[in-house]
Amino acid sequence: MALTHSVSTSLEEQRSIWAEAYRGVRQRSEELCAPLSPEDYVIQTTPEASPAKWHLAHVSWFFETFLLKEYLARYPEFHPLYRDLFNSYYEQIGKYHPRHERGFLSRPGVGEIYRYRAHVDEHMLTLLHSVSESLWPSVQQRLAIGLNHEQQHQELLLTDIKRNFSANPLRPAYRSDLPETPKASAPAMRWLAFPGGVREIGH
């Protein structure tokens, strides 16, 4: 995500633009999870795939750790143990729960994760509209990183949902309102001839 402003854009306009971008990215993550059942949020069928609720919590942990705790005075931490539980592998921050055991966590439940997200969202919007002008450039920079980070996890979220569903013999669909892929067969393999020689490729 790249947001640009003209020289004449006021600080208040920048605050509003970035707050709206924040809302949009956060809402998109929850929209992607709308087709899931509560059970779908928890499963982890391979160490490389994370549960959906872990993705939702981790991106919130990022904003809480790198923006709210740093820049919002008297920020009330949602849960002290989330600091380690939803850290991925940021060793400079501290301990983290083993990646391959994220699917072991029945608690916190899905409802609690959404309350965590709402808590972070409320305080993030407070921060964006109240941080001092001198700190705004630093906040804006970290916010851009955080939004790109959440968008990256949106891609991972969909990949992991598909991987987790693929392990189910019922072959569940992520969504029932999408068009089916037309059935087709690949053409038979054949050799392709082209002139040989030395070629320069790459940048």
N, C-alpha and C positions, 0 to 999 in steps of 0.2 A: 504494500500500500504506500503510495506516494502522494502526499497532499502538498500543494504549492500555494503560496500567497504572494500577491503583489506587495510592493513596498508600502502601499497606502492602506493595506489591511490592518485594522486596529487590533489591539490585543483582545478586546472583547469579541470581535468577529472571529479571531483565531480560536478562542476558547470554544465558541459555539460550533465552529466547523469540526474541530477535533472531538468535541463531546458527541456530536452526531455520528461521526465516523466510529467512535467507540461503541455507541449503542448499536450501530448496524452490524459490526463484526460480532459482538457478543450475542445479538439476537440470532444471527445466522448459525452459530454453533448450536443453539437450542432448537432451531428449526430442523437442523440435520438429525437431531435425536428424536424429533416428534414421532416418527413411525415406530419407535422401539417400545417394547414392553419393559416393565421393571426388571425382569429376568435378563433381558438382552443387554442391559447396562453393565452387568457384572462379569460375564464370561470372558475368559482369556484362553484361547485354544492353542496358543503357541507362545513361547517367550518373546517373540518379536512383535506380537500384537497385544495392545493394551485394551483393557475394558473401556467402554464408552464413558462411564462415570469418572474414571481416572483422568481421561483427557479433559473433561469439563472442569474437574477440580484443579488439575495441574496448571491450566492456562490462567485460572483465577489466582492460584498461588503465585504465579509470575508477577501479576499486577500488585498483589499484596506485598510481596517480598521486595520488589525493586522500585516500586513507586509509593505505595501507601506508607510502609514502614519508614521509608527514607524521607518523604516530603510532607506527610500530613501529620501535623502535631496532634498528640493524644489519640492517635488511631487505635480503636479497640480491636485487637486481634480476635478473629473469629474462634479459633481453637489453637492452643499452643502446640499441640502435637502435629498439626497439619504442616508445620514448618519442615518436618522430616518426611511425613507420610506422602506428601505430594511433590516433593523435590524429585526431579528425574535423575540427574547425575551431576548437578552443580556442586562439585566437591568443595569449592571455596565457601559455599553457604553452610555446609554441614553434612550430617548424615542423610541417608535416603533409604527408602524401603526397596528391597531387591526387585528389580524389574520383572523377573519371572514369577514373582509372588503377588503381583498386583491383582490377579484374579482370585486370590485367597480372601479378599477383604469383603465380607458381607456388610460390614459397618465401616464408615458411615453409609447410611442408605441413600437412595436416589433423592428422596425429598430433602435430606440434609445437605446434599451436594448443591441442590438448587437454592437452598437458603444461603449457603456459603457464597454462591455466585451473586445472589441479590445483595448480600452484605457488602461484597467487594464492589459491585456496581454502584451502590448508593454512595459509598465513600470515594470512589474514583470520580464520580461526577462532582462531588463536593470539592475534591482536590482541583479538578480542572477549572472550576469556576472561582476558586479562591486563592490559588497559589500566587505568590508574589511575582511581579514582573521580572525581577532579577533571577528567579529560579525557573521561570517559564521555559527558556530554551532547553534546559536540562530535562525538565519534565516532558516537554514535547518530543525530544529525541528518544527518551526511554519509552514513551507512549507509542511512537512509531514502531520501535522494535517489538513491543508487546503485541501490537495489533498484527504485525507480520507473523509473529510467533503463533498467535492464535489461528491465523489463516493457514499456517503450515499444519497445525494440529487438526484443522477441519479436513484437510486432505488425508492425513493419517487416520482420522476418525472413520471416514468412509472406507478406506482400505481395510482397516481392522474389523469393521462391522461385516464387510464381505467375507473376510477370512474366517471370522467366528461363525458366521452363518453357513459357510461351506462345509463345516464339520458336522452339520446336522443332517441326518438322512432324510428328514422331511423336506429338505431343500427350500427353506423359507425364503420369501422374497423380501428385500429391504423395503420396497414400496410396490403397491399393487396398481398404481395409477400411471406407471411408465409404459411406453410402447414396448412390445416384445421385439427382440432382435430377429430379423427374418432368418429362417432356416436356409442354409446354403452349404454347399460342399466346396472345398478348395480345389482348384484346378490341379491336374496331374503335374508332377514335377518334371521339368525338362531342362536341358542344358541351354545356356545362353552364350552366344559367341560375341566377343568384342575384341578390338585391337589391343595387343599387349604393349609393353613398353614402360619406361620409368615415368611416373607422374608425381607432381608436387601436390600435397594435400595439407589441410590444416591451416592454422592462422600464422 
